[in-house]
Amino acid sequence: KGYKTVAGNEIKLFTVTLESKVADPERPDIYNARLVNMMNKAIDAKLMEANLPSEFSLEGNYPNPFNPITNIKFALPKAANVKLTVYNMLGQKVKTLVSKDMKAGRYNVQWNARNELGTRVASGLYFYRMQVGGKHIGSKKMVLMK
């Protein structure tokens, strides 16, 4: 709520009301907001962004080591084409976890230690790599222990 202090007294200038629903279901970090004056009349409509990332990032998986499921988190400051791929120690592709256009935000992808055919992979060291618009963002290693 917006107040102004005049001669030691607070005067209400406006209130900000967040609506209960998000503006875009694919972007849960953006909400509709209304700025309302003292007469309860809308002054302006705004979009509020809550905690958007400032840069592309790829985090370490959790848990690590894992069995049989691990979580991989990444962040996008703007919409982009994202590719997240798992490789074995020989550099062979094991599984593509993400390959699509995505909106800005924070994401969590699970890998269930299965390859493209749905077969469980062997225990060992694996790598995952994230590319955004064809540009390498990061690579991390993870350990599957059975």
C-alpha positions as CSV (number, residue, x, y, z in Angstrom):
1,K,0.0,0.0,0.0
2,G,1.2,3.5,-0.8
3,Y,1.2,6.2,1.9
4,K,2.5,9.7,2.2
5,T,3.4,11.3,5.5
6,V,2.1,14.9,5.8
7,A,2.6,16.8,9.0
8,G,3.2,13.5,10.9
9,N,0.0,11.9,9.5
10,E,0.0,9.1,6.9
11,I,-2.3,9.7,3.9
12,K,-3.3,6.7,1.8
13,L,-2.4,7.4,-1.8
14,F,-3.0,4.0,-3.5
15,T,-3.1,0.2,-3.0
16,V,-1.7,-2.5,-5.2
17,T,-3.8,-5.6,-5.7
18,L,-2.4,-8.9,-7.0
19,E,-5.0,-11.0,-8.7
20,S,-5.1,-14.6,-7.6
21,K,-4.4,-16.1,-11.0
22,V,-1.3,-15.8,-13.1
23,A,-1.3,-13.9,-16.3
24,D,0.1,-16.9,-18.3
25,P,-0.1,-20.5,-17.1
26,E,3.3,-21.2,-18.8
27,R,4.9,-18.3,-16.9
28,P,3.9,-18.8,-13.2
29,D,6.3,-16.0,-12.3
30,I,4.2,-13.2,-13.9
31,Y,1.0,-12.0,-12.2
32,N,-1.7,-9.5,-13.1
33,A,-1.7,-6.4,-10.8
34,R,-4.0,-3.4,-10.4
35,L,-3.0,0.0,-9.0
36,V,-6.1,1.5,-7.3
37,N,-6.5,5.1,-6.0
38,M,-8.2,6.1,-2.8
39,M,-11.6,6.1,-4.5
40,N,-11.0,2.4,-5.4
41,K,-10.7,3.3,-9.1
42,A,-8.0,1.6,-11.2
43,I,-5.2,3.9,-12.1
44,D,-3.0,1.6,-14.2
45,A,-2.6,-2.0,-15.1
46,K,0.9,-3.6,-14.6
47,L,2.6,-6.9,-15.0
48,M,4.8,-7.9,-12.1
49,E,7.7,-10.3,-12.6
50,A,8.6,-12.4,-9.6
51,N,12.2,-13.5,-9.4
52,L,13.1,-14.0,-13.1
53,P,16.7,-15.2,-13.6
54,S,19.2,-12.6,-14.9
55,E,21.2,-15.1,-16.9
56,F,21.1,-18.6,-18.5
57,S,22.3,-21.1,-15.9
58,L,22.6,-24.9,-15.4
59,E,22.7,-26.3,-11.9
60,G,24.2,-29.5,-10.5
61,N,21.8,-32.3,-10.4
62,Y,20.2,-33.4,-7.1
63,P,20.7,-36.0,-5.6
64,N,24.2,-36.8,-6.9
65,P,25.0,-39.7,-6.7
66,F,21.5,-40.9,-7.5
67,N,19.4,-44.0,-7.9
68,P,17.1,-44.2,-9.8
69,I,15.9,-40.5,-10.3
70,T,17.7,-37.2,-10.3
71,N,16.6,-33.6,-10.8
72,I,18.3,-31.1,-13.1
73,K,17.5,-27.4,-12.7
74,F,18.1,-24.6,-15.2
75,A,17.1,-21.0,-15.7
76,L,16.3,-18.9,-18.7
77,P,16.2,-15.1,-18.5
78,K,14.3,-15.0,-21.8
79,A,12.5,-17.3,-24.2
80,A,14.8,-19.6,-26.1
81,N,15.2,-22.9,-27.8
82,V,16.6,-25.3,-25.2
83,K,18.4,-28.6,-25.6
84,L,19.4,-30.7,-22.5
85,T,21.1,-33.9,-23.3
86,V,22.7,-36.8,-21.2
87,Y,25.9,-38.4,-22.5
88,N,27.9,-41.4,-21.2
89,M,31.6,-41.4,-20.5
90,L,32.4,-42.1,-24.2
91,G,30.5,-39.0,-25.3
92,Q,27.7,-41.0,-26.8
93,K,24.2,-39.5,-26.4
94,V,22.1,-41.5,-23.9
95,K,18.9,-39.4,-23.6
96,T,17.6,-36.0,-24.8
97,L,15.7,-34.6,-21.8
98,V,14.6,-31.3,-23.4
99,S,14.5,-30.1,-27.0
100,K,12.0,-27.3,-27.5
101,D,11.3,-23.6,-27.3
102,M,10.7,-22.5,-23.7
103,K,9.7,-19.3,-22.0
104,A,11.8,-17.4,-19.5
105,G,11.7,-18.9,-16.0
106,R,13.2,-21.6,-13.8
107,Y,12.8,-25.2,-14.7
108,N,13.3,-28.7,-13.1
109,V,13.7,-31.8,-15.3
110,Q,13.9,-35.3,-14.0
111,W,16.0,-38.1,-15.4
112,N,15.0,-41.7,-14.5
113,A,18.3,-43.3,-15.6
114,R,16.8,-44.6,-18.8
115,N,18.0,-44.2,-22.4
116,E,16.0,-43.2,-25.5
117,L,14.6,-46.7,-25.8
118,G,13.4,-46.7,-22.2
119,T,16.1,-49.2,-21.0
120,R,17.8,-48.7,-17.7
121,V,21.4,-47.6,-18.1
122,A,24.4,-49.0,-16.2
123,S,25.9,-47.5,-13.1
124,G,28.6,-45.0,-13.8
125,L,29.5,-41.5,-14.6
126,Y,27.3,-39.5,-17.0
127,F,27.4,-35.9,-18.3
128,Y,24.6,-33.6,-19.1
129,R,24.9,-30.6,-21.4
130,M,22.6,-27.6,-22.0
131,Q,22.5,-25.6,-25.2
132,V,20.4,-22.5,-25.8
133,G,19.9,-21.4,-29.3
134,G,22.8,-23.7,-30.3
135,K,25.2,-22.0,-27.9
136,H,26.8,-24.1,-25.1
137,I,25.6,-22.9,-21.7
138,G,27.1,-25.6,-19.4
139,S,28.0,-29.2,-18.8
140,K,27.9,-31.1,-15.5
141,K,28.7,-34.6,-14.3
142,M,26.5,-37.0,-12.3
143,V,26.9,-40.5,-10.9
144,L,24.4,-43.3,-11.1
145,M,24.9,-45.8,-8.3
146,K,22.8,-49.0,-8.2
